[in-house]
Amino acid sequence: MTTILTPTKPTYRMSQVGAPPRVLYATRLGMEKLPDPPYLTLAGRESTRHEQWVKEDMREQGYEIEDAEVCPKCLNEFGEERRGLHVELEYELFRLLGHMDGRLPVNSHKRILEVKALGRFNFYRFMQNKFAAFPKYADQLTCYFEAEHSEWPALYVVKCRDTGRIEPMDTYAPSKMQDIVDKLTFIEAHARIGKLVDCECTDWERATCQFRYLCESQDDMMSRPTTEPTDEVLRAIDFFKKYHDTASKMEKIMKDQKEIVKAWMQDAGIKSASFSGVSGRIYDKKGWKYDNKATEALLTPEQLEKCRKPTSFPALYLKMIGEKKSDEETVETLE
């Protein structure tokens, strides 16, 4: 993302106004960016190509698309090669600039065309949650609606880069333009006095953020992924997310139900029984346990030290982003 200071007003990109406030603040002040990992750079290049292919396929299907190659205005004013239809909005403290993928002439009006090409994980996340999971896409499209003064639904086309699946949808502005303006006004006011805004982002956004050093110390900084997860890993994550809440709730429900049955059997003096297609048995769970205090009293500190055996094994703790770890939560070991 690039914020360009013009002789008059700072310029914010419509494609980035949905980013966390601190990212917009840092970009506005030209702070140093950390490099993107190679897989993110590659994903961006692939997305651009897939989006071009989608428009080519649409033309072959009979769609008339108004689009543009390199934007001459941005090339002349900023020396940047930006592709798409140039649109602008100007406000008291800043201006917004963007480039739409295209317009679709329909009778006497024109519809906004926007194309996104996503990896498998983000594609299915968009299919499930739409713009709620992608605020940057929501705010970008809302800016386009405002700039176009459009009263017609946009054609929003989402493609999965991995499978080739394409999902078109009609949609109106998914965000409120006034909320976007208020957010940018707040950021601009803080930027002009150099007051850092709050960090409002998810764990994943922070892990891949080019300004994450503003939010975390070097010691506790989250590791930034350098390798793109495989399809198998993404499927495992999808499964974990889908059944996470259900599994946690069912574990407690099953425990409560077993306690009800056990209490009934104990009150009735029943050790084992079969009913309603279920068999139950109450038994004494036996085992051996060393008394640590007694052991320490019998052995010298030197002998105890010899008995200690250090262990180390890979362990994984998974949680849903934004979820607090409970005191009862256990760590799954990988053995």
C-alpha positions as a Markdown table, in Angstrom:
| # | Residue | x | y | z |
|---|---|---|---|---|
| 1 | Met | 0.0 | 0.0 | 0.0 |
| 2 | Thr | 1.2 | 3.5 | -0.8 |
| 3 | Thr | 0.0 | 6.8 | 0.6 |
| 4 | Ile | 1.2 | 9.7 | -1.6 |
| 5 | Leu | 1.6 | 13.2 | -0.2 |
| 6 | Thr | 0.5 | 15.6 | -2.9 |
| 7 | Pro | 1.1 | 19.4 | -2.7 |
| 8 | Thr | -2.4 | 19.8 | -1.3 |
| 9 | Lys | -3.8 | 16.7 | 0.4 |
| 10 | Pro | -2.6 | 13.3 | 1.3 |
| 11 | Thr | -4.0 | 10.4 | -0.8 |
| 12 | Tyr | -5.3 | 7.2 | 0.6 |
| 13 | Arg | -5.9 | 4.1 | -1.6 |
| 14 | Met | -9.4 | 2.8 | -1.8 |
| 15 | Ser | -8.1 | -0.7 | -1.8 |
| 16 | Gln | -6.5 | -0.2 | 1.6 |
| 17 | Val | -9.0 | 2.0 | 3.6 |
| 18 | Gly | -10.3 | -1.2 | 5.3 |
| 19 | Ala | -6.9 | -2.0 | 6.7 |
| 20 | Pro | -6.4 | -1.7 | 10.5 |
| 21 | Pro | -6.0 | 2.0 | 11.7 |
| 22 | Arg | -2.4 | 1.6 | 12.8 |
| 23 | Val | -1.4 | 0.3 | 9.3 |
| 24 | Leu | -3.0 | 3.4 | 7.7 |
| 25 | Tyr | -1.4 | 5.6 | 10.2 |
| 26 | Ala | 2.1 | 4.1 | 9.7 |
| 27 | Thr | 1.7 | 4.3 | 5.9 |
| 28 | Arg | 0.5 | 7.8 | 6.0 |
| 29 | Leu | 3.7 | 8.8 | 7.8 |
| 30 | Gly | 5.9 | 6.8 | 5.5 |
| 31 | Met | 7.2 | 4.5 | 8.2 |
| 32 | Glu | 9.6 | 1.6 | 7.2 |
| 33 | Lys | 7.9 | -1.5 | 6.0 |
| 34 | Leu | 9.0 | -5.0 | 6.7 |
| 35 | Pro | 9.3 | -7.2 | 3.6 |
| 36 | Asp | 6.6 | -9.5 | 2.5 |
| 37 | Pro | 7.3 | -13.3 | 2.6 |
| 38 | Pro | 7.9 | -14.7 | -0.9 |
| 39 | Tyr | 4.6 | -16.6 | -0.9 |
| 40 | Leu | 2.5 | -13.5 | -0.4 |
| 41 | Thr | 4.3 | -11.7 | -3.3 |
| 42 | Leu | 3.7 | -14.7 | -5.5 |
| 43 | Ala | 0.1 | -14.9 | -4.5 |
| 44 | Gly | -0.4 | -11.3 | -5.5 |
| 45 | Arg | 1.1 | -11.8 | -8.9 |
| 46 | Glu | -1.1 | -14.9 | -9.5 |
| 47 | Ser | -4.2 | -13.1 | -8.4 |
| 48 | Thr | -3.6 | -10.3 | -10.9 |
| 49 | Arg | -3.2 | -12.9 | -13.7 |
| 50 | His | -6.3 | -14.8 | -12.7 |
| 51 | Glu | -8.4 | -11.6 | -12.5 |
| 52 | Gln | -7.3 | -10.8 | -16.1 |
| 53 | Trp | -8.3 | -14.3 | -17.2 |
| 54 | Val | -11.7 | -14.0 | -15.6 |
| 55 | Lys | -12.4 | -10.8 | -17.6 |
| 56 | Glu | -11.2 | -12.5 | -20.8 |
| 57 | Asp | -13.6 | -15.4 | -20.2 |
| 58 | Met | -16.4 | -13.0 | -19.5 |
| 59 | Arg | -15.8 | -11.2 | -22.9 |
| 60 | Glu | -15.9 | -14.6 | -24.6 |
| 61 | Gln | -19.3 | -15.2 | -22.9 |
| 62 | Gly | -20.6 | -12.0 | -24.4 |
| 63 | Tyr | -20.0 | -9.4 | -21.6 |
| 64 | Glu | -19.1 | -5.9 | -22.7 |
| 65 | Ile | -16.5 | -4.7 | -20.3 |
| 66 | Glu | -15.2 | -1.2 | -20.0 |
| 67 | Asp | -11.7 | -1.2 | -18.4 |
| 68 | Ala | -8.3 | 0.3 | -18.8 |
| 69 | Glu | -4.7 | -0.6 | -19.0 |
| 70 | Val | -2.1 | 1.5 | -17.2 |
| 71 | Cys | -3.8 | 4.6 | -15.7 |
| 72 | Pro | -2.3 | 7.6 | -17.5 |
| 73 | Lys | -3.3 | 10.0 | -14.7 |
| 74 | Cys | -1.4 | 8.1 | -12.0 |
| 75 | Leu | 1.5 | 7.6 | -14.3 |
| 76 | Asn | 1.8 | 11.3 | -15.0 |
| 77 | Glu | 1.0 | 12.5 | -11.5 |
| 78 | Phe | 2.8 | 10.0 | -9.3 |
| 79 | Gly | 5.0 | 8.0 | -11.7 |
| 80 | Glu | 3.2 | 4.8 | -10.8 |
| 81 | Glu | 1.8 | 2.1 | -13.1 |
| 82 | Arg | -1.7 | 1.4 | -11.8 |
| 83 | Arg | -4.2 | -0.6 | -13.9 |
| 84 | Gly | -7.9 | 0.0 | -14.0 |
| 85 | Leu | -10.5 | 2.7 | -14.3 |
| 86 | His | -9.4 | 5.7 | -12.3 |
| 87 | Val | -11.8 | 7.0 | -9.7 |
| 88 | Glu | -11.4 | 9.7 | -7.0 |
| 89 | Leu | -13.1 | 11.2 | -4.0 |
| 90 | Glu | -12.0 | 14.3 | -2.2 |
| 91 | Tyr | -12.7 | 15.4 | 1.4 |
| 92 | Glu | -11.6 | 18.2 | 3.7 |
| 93 | Leu | -8.4 | 16.5 | 5.0 |
| 94 | Phe | -7.6 | 13.9 | 2.3 |
| 95 | Arg | -8.6 | 12.4 | -1.0 |
| 96 | Leu | -9.3 | 8.8 | -2.0 |
| 97 | Leu | -8.0 | 7.2 | -5.1 |
| 98 | Gly | -8.8 | 3.8 | -6.7 |
| 99 | His | -8.9 | 1.8 | -9.8 |
| 100 | Met | -11.9 | -0.3 | -10.6 |
| 101 | Asp | -11.6 | -3.6 | -12.5 |
| 102 | Gly | -14.3 | -2.5 | -14.9 |
| 103 | Arg | -17.8 | -1.2 | -15.8 |
| 104 | Leu | -20.6 | -3.2 | -17.4 |
| 105 | Pro | -22.8 | -1.1 | -19.7 |
| 106 | Val | -26.4 | -2.3 | -19.2 |
| 107 | Asn | -29.1 | -0.4 | -21.1 |
| 108 | Ser | -28.8 | 3.2 | -20.0 |
| 109 | His | -26.6 | 2.6 | -16.9 |
| 110 | Lys | -23.3 | 1.1 | -16.0 |
| 111 | Arg | -22.6 | -1.5 | -13.3 |
| 112 | Ile | -19.4 | -1.8 | -11.3 |
| 113 | Leu | -17.3 | -4.9 | -12.0 |
| 114 | Glu | -14.9 | -6.1 | -9.4 |
| 115 | Val | -12.9 | -9.4 | -9.6 |
| 116 | Lys | -11.0 | -11.2 | -6.8 |
| 117 | Ala | -8.9 | -14.3 | -7.2 |
| 118 | Leu | -8.2 | -16.0 | -3.9 |
| 119 | Gly | -6.4 | -19.1 | -2.6 |
| 120 | Arg | -8.5 | -22.0 | -1.5 |
| 121 | Phe | -8.6 | -21.1 | 2.2 |
| 122 | Asn | -9.6 | -17.5 | 1.7 |
| 123 | Phe | -12.0 | -18.4 | -1.1 |
| 124 | Tyr | -14.1 | -20.7 | 1.2 |
| 125 | Arg | -13.8 | -18.2 | 3.9 |
| 126 | Phe | -15.3 | -15.6 | 1.6 |
| 127 | Met | -18.1 | -18.0 | 0.5 |
| 128 | Gln | -19.0 | -18.6 | 4.2 |
| 129 | Asn | -18.7 | -15.1 | 5.6 |
| 130 | Lys | -18.7 | -12.8 | 2.5 |
| 131 | Phe | -17.5 | -9.2 | 3.3 |
| 132 | Ala | -17.7 | -9.7 | 7.0 |
| 133 | Ala | -14.4 | -11.6 | 6.8 |
| 134 | Phe | -12.9 | -9.2 | 4.4 |
| 135 | Pro | -13.3 | -5.6 | 5.5 |
| 136 | Lys | -10.8 | -4.3 | 3.0 |
| 137 | Tyr | -12.8 | -5.6 | 0.2 |
| 138 | Ala | -16.0 | -4.2 | 1.7 |
| 139 | Asp | -14.6 | -0.7 | 2.1 |
| 140 | Gln | -13.0 | -0.7 | -1.3 |
| 141 | Leu | -16.2 | -1.6 | -3.0 |
| 142 | Thr | -18.1 | 1.0 | -1.0 |
| 143 | Cys | -15.7 | 3.7 | -2.1 |
| 144 | Tyr | -16.3 | 2.6 | -5.7 |
| 145 | Phe | -20.1 | 3.0 | -5.2 |
| 146 | Glu | -19.6 | 6.5 | -3.8 |
| 147 | Ala | -17.3 | 7.5 | -6.6 |
| 148 | Glu | -19.6 | 6.2 | -9.3 |
| 149 | His | -22.8 | 7.4 | -7.6 |
| 150 | Ser | -24.1 | 4.0 | -8.6 |
| 151 | Glu | -27.7 | 2.9 | -7.7 |
| 152 | Trp | -27.3 | -0.4 | -9.4 |
| 153 | Pro | -25.8 | -3.6 | -7.9 |
| 154 | Ala | -22.2 | -4.3 | -8.7 |
| 155 | Leu | -21.2 | -7.6 | -10.2 |
| 156 | Tyr | -18.6 | -9.1 | -7.8 |
| 157 | Val | -16.8 | -12.2 | -9.2 |
| 158 | Val | -14.7 | -14.3 | -6.9 |
| 159 | Lys | -12.4 | -17.1 | -8.2 |
| 160 | Cys | -10.5 | -19.8 | -6.4 |
| 161 | Arg | -7.0 | -19.9 | -7.8 |
| 162 | Asp | -6.5 | -23.5 | -6.8 |
| 163 | Thr | -9.6 | -25.1 | -8.2 |
| 164 | Gly | -10.7 | -22.7 | -10.9 |
| 165 | Arg | -14.2 | -22.4 | -9.3 |
| 166 | Ile | -15.9 | -19.0 | -10.0 |
| 167 | Glu | -18.7 | -17.5 | -8.0 |
| 168 | Pro | -20.4 | -14.3 | -9.3 |
| 169 | Met | -22.7 | -12.3 | -7.0 |
| 170 | Asp | -24.7 | -9.1 | -7.2 |
| 171 | Thr | -24.1 | -6.8 | -4.3 |
| 172 | Tyr | -24.6 | -3.2 | -3.2 |
| 173 | Ala | -22.2 | -1.2 | -1.0 |
| 174 | Pro | -21.4 | -3.5 | 1.9 |
| 175 | Ser | -20.1 | -0.8 | 4.2 |
| 176 | Lys | -21.2 | 2.7 | 5.2 |
| 177 | Met | -19.2 | 5.5 | 3.5 |
| 178 | Gln | -19.5 | 7.8 | 6.5 |
| 179 | Asp | -17.8 | 5.2 | 8.7 |
| 180 | Ile | -14.9 | 5.1 | 6.3 |
| 181 | Val | -14.6 | 8.9 | 6.2 |
| 182 | Asp | -14.8 | 9.2 | 10.0 |
| 183 | Lys | -12.0 | 6.5 | 10.3 |
| 184 | Leu | -9.7 | 8.3 | 7.9 |
| 185 | Thr | -10.4 | 11.7 | 9.4 |
| 186 | Phe | -9.5 | 10.2 | 12.8 |
| 187 | Ile | -6.2 | 8.7 | 11.4 |
| 188 | Glu | -5.3 | 11.9 | 9.5 |
| 189 | Ala | -5.8 | 14.1 | 12.6 |
| 190 | His | -3.5 | 11.8 | 14.7 |
| 191 | Ala | -1.0 | 11.6 | 11.9 |
| 192 | Arg | -0.7 | 15.4 | 11.7 |
| 193 | Ile | 0.3 | 15.5 | 15.4 |
| 194 | Gly | 2.3 | 12.3 | 15.4 |
| 195 | Lys | 0.1 | 10.5 | 17.9 |
| 196 | Leu | 0.0 | 6.7 | 17.4 |
| 197 | Val | -3.5 | 5.2 | 17.0 |
| 198 | Asp | -4.6 | 2.0 | 18.7 |
| 199 | Cys | -3.8 | -1.4 | 17.3 |
| 200 | Glu | -7.0 | -3.0 | 16.1 |
| 201 | Cys | -6.2 | -6.1 | 14.2 |
| 202 | Thr | -6.5 | -9.9 | 14.4 |
| 203 | Asp | -3.6 | -12.2 | 15.2 |
| 204 | Trp | -3.3 | -13.2 | 11.5 |
| 205 | Glu | -3.3 | -9.6 | 10.4 |
| 206 | Arg | -0.5 | -8.8 | 12.9 |
| 207 | Ala | 1.5 | -11.9 | 11.8 |
| 208 | Thr | 1.5 | -10.7 | 8.2 |
| 209 | Cys | 1.6 | -6.9 | 8.8 |
| 210 | Gln | 4.5 | -4.9 | 7.4 |
| 211 | Phe | 4.3 | -2.6 | 10.5 |
| 212 | Arg | 3.9 | -5.3 | 13.2 |
| 213 | Tyr | 6.9 | -4.0 | 15.0 |
| 214 | Leu | 4.8 | -1.1 | 16.2 |
| 215 | Cys | 2.6 | -3.5 | 18.1 |
| 216 | Glu | 4.9 | -6.1 | 19.6 |
| 217 | Ser | 8.4 | -6.2 | 21.1 |
| 218 | Gln | 11.1 | -8.3 | 19.5 |
| 219 | Asp | 10.8 | -11.0 | 22.3 |
| 220 | Asp | 7.1 | -11.7 | 21.9 |
| 221 | Met | 6.7 | -10.9 | 18.2 |
| 222 | Met | 4.6 | -13.6 | 16.5 |
| 223 | Ser | 6.5 | -15.7 | 13.9 |
| 224 | Arg | 5.8 | -14.7 | 10.4 |
| 225 | Pro | 5.1 | -17.6 | 8.1 |
| 226 | Thr | 7.6 | -18.0 | 5.4 |
| 227 | Thr | 6.0 | -21.0 | 3.6 |
| 228 | Glu | 2.5 | -21.2 | 2.3 |
| 229 | Pro | 0.4 | -23.9 | 4.1 |
| 230 | Thr | -0.3 | -27.0 | 2.0 |
| 231 | Asp | -3.8 | -28.0 | 1.0 |
| 232 | Glu | -3.8 | -30.7 | 3.6 |
| 233 | Val | -2.9 | -28.2 | 6.3 |
| 234 | Leu | -5.7 | -25.8 | 5.1 |
| 235 | Arg | -8.2 | -28.7 | 5.2 |
| 236 | Ala | -7.1 | -29.5 | 8.7 |
| 237 | Ile | -7.6 | -25.9 | 9.8 |
| 238 | Asp | -11.0 | -25.8 | 8.1 |
| 239 | Phe | -12.0 | -29.0 | 10.0 |
| 240 | Phe | -10.7 | -27.6 | 13.3 |
| 241 | Lys | -12.6 | -24.3 | 12.9 |
| 242 | Lys | -15.8 | -26.0 | 11.8 |
| 243 | Tyr | -16.0 | -28.5 | 14.7 |
| 244 | His | -14.1 | -26.5 | 17.4 |
| 245 | Asp | -17.1 | -25.1 | 19.2 |
| 246 | Thr | -19.2 | -28.2 | 18.7 |
| 247 | Ala | -16.5 | -30.5 | 20.1 |
| 248 | Ser | -16.0 | -28.4 | 23.2 |
| 249 | Lys | -19.7 | -28.1 | 24.0 |
| 250 | Met | -20.3 | -31.8 | 23.3 |
| 251 | Glu | -17.5 | -32.8 | 25.6 |
| 252 | Lys | -19.1 | -30.9 | 28.5 |
| 253 | Ile | -22.6 | -32.1 | 27.6 |
| 254 | Met | -21.5 | -35.8 | 27.5 |
| 255 | Lys | -19.7 | -35.4 | 30.9 |
| 256 | Asp | -22.8 | -33.9 | 32.5 |
| 257 | Gln | -25.1 | -36.7 | 31.1 |
| 258 | Lys | -22.8 | -39.4 | 32.4 |
| 259 | Glu | -22.8 | -37.8 | 35.8 |
| 260 | Ile | -26.6 | -38.0 | 35.8 |
| 261 | Val | -26.7 | -41.7 | 34.9 |
| 262 | Lys | -23.9 | -42.5 | 37.4 |
| 263 | Ala | -25.8 | -40.7 | 40.2 |
| 264 | Trp | -29.0 | -42.7 | 39.4 |
| 265 | Met | -27.2 | -46.0 | 39.3 |
| 266 | Gln | -25.4 | -45.3 | 42.6 |
| 267 | Asp | -28.7 | -44.3 | 44.3 |
| 268 | Ala | -30.3 | -47.4 | 43.0 |
| 269 | Gly | -27.4 | -49.6 | 44.1 |
| 270 | Ile | -26.8 | -50.8 | 40.6 |
| 271 | Lys | -23.3 | -51.8 | 39.5 |
| 272 | Ser | -24.1 | -52.5 | 35.9 |
| 273 | Ala | -27.2 | -52.2 | 33.7 |
| 274 | Ser | -28.4 | -52.1 | 30.0 |
| 275 | Phe | -31.3 | -49.9 | 29.0 |
| 276 | Ser | -32.4 | -48.0 | 25.9 |
| 277 | Gly | -29.7 | -49.5 | 23.8 |
| 278 | Val | -26.9 | -48.4 | 26.2 |
| 279 | Ser | -24.9 | -50.4 | 28.7 |
| 280 | Gly | -23.3 | -48.9 | 31.8 |
| 281 | Arg | -21.0 | -50.1 | 34.5 |
| 282 | Ile | -19.7 | -48.5 | 37.7 |
| 283 | Tyr | -16.2 | -49.6 | 38.6 |
| 284 | Asp | -13.4 | -48.6 | 40.9 |
| 285 | Lys | -10.6 | -47.0 | 38.8 |
| 286 | Lys | -7.4 | -48.2 | 40.4 |
| 287 | Gly | -3.8 | -47.3 | 39.8 |
| 288 | Trp | -0.5 | -46.5 | 41.5 |
| 289 | Lys | 0.7 | -43.1 | 42.5 |
| 290 | Tyr | 3.9 | -42.3 | 44.3 |
| 291 | Asp | 3.7 | -39.9 | 47.2 |
| 292 | Asn | 6.1 | -37.2 | 46.2 |
| 293 | Lys | 6.6 | -35.9 | 49.8 |
| 294 | Ala | 7.4 | -39.3 | 51.1 |
| 295 | Thr | 9.8 | -40.0 | 48.3 |
| 296 | Glu | 11.6 | -36.7 | 48.9 |
| 297 | Ala | 11.9 | -37.5 | 52.6 |
| 298 | Leu | 13.6 | -40.9 | 51.8 |
| 299 | Leu | 16.0 | -39.7 | 49.2 |
| 300 | Thr | 18.8 | -37.1 | 49.4 |
| 301 | Pro | 18.7 | -34.1 | 47.0 |
| 302 | Glu | 21.6 | -35.8 | 45.0 |
| 303 | Gln | 19.6 | -39.0 | 44.7 |
| 304 | Leu | 16.5 | -37.1 | 43.6 |
| 305 | Glu | 18.4 | -35.2 | 41.0 |
| 306 | Lys | 19.6 | -38.5 | 39.5 |
| 307 | Cys | 16.0 | -39.7 | 39.3 |
| 308 | Arg | 14.9 | -36.7 | 37.3 |
| 309 | Lys | 14.7 | -37.3 | 33.6 |
| 310 | Pro | 14.2 | -34.2 | 31.4 |
| 311 | Thr | 11.6 | -34.7 | 28.6 |
| 312 | Ser | 11.0 | -32.8 | 25.5 |
| 313 | Phe | 8.5 | -33.4 | 22.7 |
| 314 | Pro | 6.8 | -31.3 | 20.0 |
| 315 | Ala | 3.4 | -30.0 | 21.1 |
| 316 | Leu | 0.7 | -28.0 | 19.4 |
| 317 | Tyr | -1.8 | -25.6 | 21.0 |
| 318 | Leu | -4.6 | -24.5 | 18.6 |
| 319 | Lys | -7.3 | -21.9 | 19.4 |
| 320 | Met | -9.7 | -19.8 | 17.4 |
| 321 | Ile | -8.3 | -16.3 | 16.8 |
| 322 | Gly | -9.7 | -13.9 | 19.4 |
| 323 | Glu | -10.4 | -16.8 | 21.8 |
| 324 | Lys | -9.0 | -16.6 | 25.3 |
| 325 | Lys | -7.3 | -19.8 | 26.6 |
| 326 | Ser | -9.1 | -21.3 | 29.5 |
| 327 | Asp | -7.5 | -22.7 | 32.6 |
| 328 | Glu | -8.7 | -26.2 | 31.8 |
| 329 | Glu | -7.4 | -26.2 | 28.3 |
| 330 | Thr | -4.9 | -29.0 | 27.4 |
| 331 | Val | -2.1 | -29.2 | 24.9 |
| 332 | Glu | -2.3 | -31.8 | 22.2 |
| 333 | Thr | 1.0 | -33.6 | 21.9 |
| 334 | Leu | 2.6 | -34.9 | 18.6 |
| 335 | Glu | 4.3 | -38.2 | 19.3 |
